Amino acid sequence: MSDMPWADVDPLPHLNGDLTSVLDSVRSLQRAWKEVVNANDAAFREARRRSLRRHAVETGIIERLYDVDWGVTEALVAEGLTADAVARASDGSVSEDVLDIIRSQYDALEFLCEAARQGREVSISLIRELHVALTRLQPTYTATGPNGIVFRATLHHGEWKTQPNHVTRSDGSRLEYTPPEHVAAQMDALVELHRSMEGVDPLVRAAWLHHRFVRIHPFEDGNGRVARCLTLLGLLKCDMAPLVVDRRERDRYLTCLDRANEGDLRPLIRFFAELEIVALRSELERPLTGAETTAAAGGALAVLGAGIERLRGLQAETGAAERARRVADLAGSVQERIETWLGDMAHQFDTMLKDGIDPQSFASVKSAAPPDERARYWRWQMIRAAQSVDFFANLHDGAWWTRLRLVALGQELRYLVFLQKVGRGETGVLALTVYAETLGRDASCQGPHQEADTVVVSTPTETVTWIYTDAPETHWENVEAVLDTTLAASLHKFTSGLG
């Protein structure tokens, strides 16, 4: 493809396509989210801190500023941005310098939350302040001179760039950002156009601002981090949760931005909408009651008594029984569709493997649903899948699970699809997650204690979420897409180990 020259900031184009469904899903989940977080300030604050800590870690990884192992990231998110949290993680370490950068990025996010609470609008001064806050511990950046030599240059915090910059796209063409002499005027135009879009859906408006800001690239470095903060500001001002673009979604994120460069903003809007669903879902938490918080000093019986009272309160909530009934009906109907889909796949897999690979191979599908005791099987895998996409899985009665089992040449694939209630109590929210594992053919490892190898776990955009008022077919197209993508990845790992 030919090079793409810089262009003036343009207003939001007309959006054709299938965005209505995903944006409606966000609004429905936001209503359920508000019912919980408005009445539970302690839980809301802790869930929000977790979201901001995750953003603080991942935003630098997206930009290749540093690398942090996944286990360490989970410890930092759950426990706080401390060296002690890193020390308790089992699979990596983080230098104090990197921790300081992450903390400074977290401080910038807290500044952003305060700006949202104060009702501050996007402005030139706010954008400059954000850049200073995000990059204050970054003295230099990687620059390329006119002769192509790469060197470390001084980063000027909060100041517009003075040298032209560009990026090479995946096809080898060059995408030019706004030249330095036009940055001030283009940023003024960006802010004015953004202000004129107050009636636009918050996610559409956020995606437009995000892309147009990146297209200008007004700073020497840190533009992506500022753009993601501006996205959060717009969402927070509209009572939405701070979405997180993590390392698993980096490739899709960059692809969506490039599609926007070519004039199609819809993929980026859909991407942000899916991440917002994940963010809202992750904050559906319930706090400990005051009695539970103080009961610890009273010993074991006091703790148990306070916990029982909390559970009674959750069960007695207005509408809880109705939400529970409707979620169960919804999950049962969706599970039937999943069983049929996987059953068709299993039949085809069985035929293909028997004909071409192993006459003794077979494929089968099983499932279970509450109140069947088998609904409690796969608990560890259910929790792992829920944690992978950052939500609390309510497994009080188990979950609706469907398993595709594939055996060939002594190896086994277990592909598991879970329908799990989200949050403590009856929130009325249901999520689909996926987990796949393989068992090898090492004879020394066979038996009941043989350990399985994890091959696939849902990523944030490889999930589907329903509200109890949804119809079973509401998100079926998304379900098929998730099943097809994750099953293909599972089969790739499985078949790679056969030969």
N, C-alpha and C positions, 0 to 999 in steps of 0.2 A: 504494500500500500504506500501511497505518497505521504510525505511529511504533512503534519497538521499544524498550520500556523496559528498564532495566538488570535483570539477574537474578543470583541467587546462582550461584556456581561449582557446576556439576553434574558428577558422575562420567562416565566414558566410557560412552556409550550402546552398545547392541547394534548391531553393524555388519552390515547385510545387504549383499549385492552382490558384485561381482567383483574383490575386492582380492587374493585368494589368488595369482593368477597373477603380478601385478606384484611382490608381496612375495617370492614364491619366486624370481623373477628377480634381485632384489637379493641374496638369500642365495647364489644360485649364483655371481653375479659376485663377491661378497665372498670366496668361497672361492678363486676364481682370483686375485683381488687379493692375498690373503694369501700365496699361493704365491710371488708376485713380491716384494712389499714386505718381507716378513720376511727374505728373503735379500739384500736390496739396500738397506741403510740409507741410503747416500748419495743414491740416486735417490729414495727415499721422502721424505727431508728436503727435497730441492729441489722435488719435486712438491707437497708439502704447503705449502711457502712460496708457490708460485705460486697454489695454491687460496686461501690466506689473503689474499694480496695482491688477488686478484680480488674476494673478499668485501669487503675493506676499501674498495675503490673503489666497488663496486656498491651496497653497503648505504646509502650516502649519496645516490646517484643515485635509488634507489627512493623515498627520503623527500624528494626535491627540495631537498636541502641545497645541491647544486652540480650542475654538468654537466661531463662529461669526454668528449671525442670518443672514438669507438671505437678509432681507431688509437693514440691516446695511452694509452688503457686497456691495450691489448695490449702496448705498450712497458713500461708500469709493471709489468704482471704478469710479463713475461718477464725484465726487466732489474733491477727493483727500484724502490722508491718514491723516485726521485731526480730532481732537476731535469735532470740529464744525460740520463736516459731520456726525459723530456718533450722536450728539445731535439732528440733524434735522431728523434722521431716527426714525420711529415710533415703531419699534418692537424689541428693544434690546439695549444693551449697551456693550461697550468694555473698559476694564481697560487700563490705560496709559501704563502699562507694556506690555500688548499684542500689543497695537499700536506701541510701540517701536520695538518689535520683527518684526512686519509686515513691518515697515519702514526700518529696517536693511535688511530684505529680498528684499525689493524693491531696496535699494542701491546696493545690490549684483547683481540684474538684470541689473541695469544701468552699473555697472562694466562689466557685461557680454556683453552688447550691444557695449560698447567701445572696448572690446576685439575683437568682431566680425568686427567692423569697421577697426580696425588695422590689421585684417587678422590673428590674433593669432590662432595657431593650438592647438588642444588638447595636453596637456603635463602634466607631473607630477607636475611641478611648478604651472601651471594654476589650476589644480584640487585642490591642497593644498590651493591656494589663494581663490578659490571659497568656500571651506569649512570654512575657517576663516571668510570670509565675511558673509556667511549665518548663522553662529552659534555664532557670536561674543557676542551676548547678552544672550547666553544660557550657564550658568556656569556648569550645571550638566545634567545628563541623567539618565533614569531608567535602572538599571543593575540588573542582577540576579546572585547571588553567587553560588559556587559549591554545597552548601547545599540547594539550591532552594529559599533562602531568597532574597526578592526584596529590593533594597536599592538605594539611590541617589548617584551616583559616579561623580567625577570631569570629565568634558569633556575637552579633550586636543585638542584644535583647530588646524587643519591643520596637525595633526600627525596620523600616521597609528595606528591602534588598537594594543594592547598588550595582549588582552585576546580573546580566541575563542568565536564565536557567532553563533547562529543558529536561525531558526524560525520553529514553529510548523505549518504545513499545515492544510487545512480544514479537511483532512481525518485522522488527528492525527499523520501522519508520520513526521519525522524530516528532514528539509532541512539544510544541513551544509554549512556555508560560508567558504571561504578560511581561513585556519589557519594563525595566525599572522606571523609565521616564513616564510610563502610563499607569503605574500601580496606584498612586494616590487618587487619580480620577476614577479608576475602575473600582476601587474600594468604596469610594463615595457613592458610586452608582449601585454597587452591590447592597449597601446599607439601605439606600432609598427604595430600591425595588423590594427588598425584604419587608420593609415597613408597609408597603402597599399590598402585601399578601396576607393581612391579618385574618381574613375570612377563609383561608385555604386550610385544608386538613393539616394538622401539625406534622405528621410524618412526611407528607408531600412537600410541605414548606421546608422541613429540616433537610430532606434529601436534596432539594434544589439548592439551598444555601451551602450545604456541604460540598456539592460538586462544583458550584461556581466559585467558591472560595479556593478550592484546590486548583481549579483551572487558572486562577490568577497567580497563586503561589507567591504571596506578597513578601514572605520572609526568606532569609537565607536558608533556614532550616526550621524544623518544628511545625511545618504547615499542616501535616496530617494530624498531629496531636491537637492543634488549635481547632481544626475542622471538626474533629470528633467531640471536642468540648462544646463547640457551638451547637452541634446536634443535640447534645444533652441539655443545654440551656433551653432550647426551644421546647423540648419535651417536658422538662421539669416545670416550666411556666404553665403548661397545660395539664398539670396533675397526672403526668405519666412517669414511668420508671426509667432510670438511666440505662439504656441498652449498652451492651459491651460487644465490640468486635474483637474476638480472641484469635489466637494463632491458627486455630483449626479452620477459621473462616477467611483467612487472609487472601487466599487465591480468589475466592468468589468475590470478596470485597473489591479487589483490584479489577477484576473482570467487569463488575457492575459499574465501577467508575469509568472504565474505558468505553463501555457501552454508552454511558452518558456523554462521553467525549464525542461519540458518533451521532448524538442527537436523541438517544432513547433513554430517558430518565427512569422508565418503569422498572427495570431490574433492580436499580438502587432503592427505589421506594419499597418494592416487595421485600428486598433483603432487610431493610430497616424495620419494616412491619413485622417480619418473622422474628427478628431479634427483640423487638419490643414485646412480643408475646412471651418470649422466654424471660425477659426482664420482669414483666408483670407477674408471671407465674412464680418466679423465684421469690417474690416478696409476699406471697400468700402464706404468711406465718402467723402464729398466735403466740403472744407473750406468756410467760409464767405469771400467775396471779400474785397479788401482794402476799396472800397467805402462803403460797408455795415458796416465795422468796425468803420469807422469815421462818418458815417451818423447819429449815435445815438445822436451826439451833435447838429445836425441840426433839431431835432424835428421829429414828427410823419410822416409828408409828405416826409421828406428826407429819413427816414428809409424805407418807403414803396417804394419810387422810386428806391432806391438802390436794394431792394429785387426783384423788377420787372425786373431790368436790369440783375440781376444774373439769373433769370429764363429764360429770353430771350436768354442769353448766353448758358445755358444748352440745350435749345431746338434747338439752331442753331449749336451745335457741329457737327463736321463731323461724319456722320454715325449714329447720334442719332435716326433719323426717321426710318432708316432701322432696327436698333436694337430694337426699340419699336415695330415695326410691327412683327418682327420674334419672339420676346418674347411673344407677344399676341397670335400668332398662336401656339406657343409651349404650352403655358398655357392652351389654349382652348383644344388642343388635349389631354394633360395630364388629364385635368379635366373630359373629357368624359370617360376616363379609370377609374378614381376614382369614378365617378357616377355609372358606371356599377358594380364595385367591391362592393361599399356600398349598391347598390340596391339589389344585390344578398344576401348580409348579412341581409338586412332589411327584405326581404321575409322570410328567415329562422327564424329570431328572431320573426317575427309576428306569424308564425305557432307554434313555440315552446311555446311562452307565452300564446297564446289563448288556446292551448290544455292542458297545464299543470298548469297555474297560474291564468290568468284573461281573461275571454271571451271578455271583453271590451278593452283589450290592443291593441295597434297598433304600427307599425313602418313605418316611411316614410323617403324619401330622397328628399331634395330640393337643388337647387344651383343657383348661379348668377355669372355674369361675366361683366366686363366693356364693353361698356359704360352704361349698365343698372344701374339705380339709386340704385337698390338693392345691387349692388356690394359694396356699402358703408356701408351696415349693418355689425354688429359685429365688429365695428372699435376698441372698447376697447379690445375685445378678440384678435384681430389681433395684436395690439400693444403689448399686454401682451405676446403673443406667440413669437413675434420677439425679445422682450427684454430678454426673458428667454434664448434665444440662441445667444444673443448679436449681433444683427444687426439692422440697421435702415431700417424700412419698408417704402417703397415709396407707400403711399396710395393716391396719387394725384387723380387717377381715380378709387379708390377702389381696390378691389382684387378679384381673382377668389375663391369663397368659395363653399363648398359642406357640407350640414348639414344632419346628420342622427339623426332623432328624435325618441325616444323610450319612450312610456308611458305605465305604468303598475301599478295597485294598487294605483292609484293616484299620482305616482311619475313620473318624467320626466327626461330623459337623453338627452342632446344635445351634440352630438359629431361633432366637426367642423374641417374640413380640409381646410387650406388656401394655396393658391399659391400667393406669394407676390413678387413684384419687390424689389430688394435689392439696397440700396444706393440712394442718391439724383441724379436726372438726369436719363438718360437712360444708365445704366451701362451694360445692356445686361445680367444680372444675375437674376435668379428666384429661390426662395426657397419655399419648402413645410414645413409648420408647422402644429401642431395639438393642439387643445384646447378642453376640455370637461368640462361640468358643469351639475349639477343636481339641480332640484327644488323639494323640499320635499312636504309632504302632510299635513303640518300644516295649518288648515283652516284659522287661524288668519293671515297667511302670504300670502294667495292667492290674486291674482289681478295683475294689471299691474306693481305695484311697488315691487313685490316679488323679493327678492334677491336670486340669484343662488349661489350655492357652487361650487367652482372650484375643480375638481377631477383629471384632468390630464392636464399638459402643456408640450410641447416638451422639451426634454433635448438636449444637444449639439449633441448627436449621434442619436437622434430621429428626424432628419430632412434630407431632400434631396435637393441638389443644382444642377441647370442646368445652362449652358451657352447658349446664344441664338442660337449658331450653333449646339446644340445637337438635336438629334432626340427624339421624344416623348417616344420611348421605351428604350432609353439609360439607364435609371436608374430604370426601372419599377420593377425589382426584389427588389431593395432597398425600393421602395415605398410600395410594398406589405408587406415587413418586418416591416416597421414603422407603417403602418396601423394596421397590425395584433397585434403587441405588444401594441400599445397605445389603441386600441379598447378593447383588452382583459383587460387591466388595468382599463379602464373606466367602462366596464361591471361588473368587480369585485366590484368596489365601488358602482355601481348602485344596483346590486342584493343584496349586503350586507345590504342595507337599506330597502329592501322589506319585510323581515321577522322579 
